[in-house]
Amino acid sequence: MTQVNDLAAKIEAVNAQLEKAKNEIINHINALQDALANVELPADAEVALNNLMGAAQALDDLNPDAPAPEPTPEEPVV
């Protein structure tokens, strides 16, 4: 059973593992895109690329992006 004192380290380890997986997926996507530049894709290759892109997006969605800062209202001109 995880103790409270161990929680931060375990969370950090999971985050590191997810970051590693994300980078591996992105590298595979980039390699596929480079290898297939200016080539007519067979249907199964296109499916594989779309699956990798979907997996990358799913990993990205696990940790929501920080919201954009709210614009500060301008002071009224007097």
Buried (B, 14 or more C-beta within 10 A) or exposed (E): EEEEEEEEEEEEEEEEEBEEEBEEBBEBBEEBEEEBEEEEEEEEBEEBBEEBBEBBEEBBEEEEEEEEEEEEEEEEEE
